[in-house]
């Protein structure tokens, strides 16, 4: 565990060095006084790592929040992966991050605010945009 923590700290330090180098020189090598265009907070870096891993989930595959967290070296951060996906910039439908391919550890969809479709009645229960997107990719669901 200490090795993983050390590795992620080293990754953060490396990213910070690269970002400071990017800020100190522009594309032509001249010094730049403009602020960085990319948000460099720890949370923003975490979100970028999550989005990179989720982009690797191919059509027809499903990953869990825990699997994504483990893939970026932070085994116990599955809840944070969910928060990162909920915070996707822009509307979730216009992003290149296939957020709908990530489900919870029980193999179920975790409902989000604004994700419900339907009336919520016995005849027409709620469903979610995530379920609709997964069904379009060939996944099926039981009514348990």
Protein Blocks (a to p, Z undefined) as FASTA:
>chain_A
ZZmmmmmmmmmmmmmmmmmmmmmpcfkopacfbdcfbdcbfklmmmmmmmmmmmmpcghi
acdfklmmmmnopaklmmmmmmmmmmpgcjfklpcbdfklpccfkopacddehiagcjhi
aklccddfklmmmmmnopacdfZZ
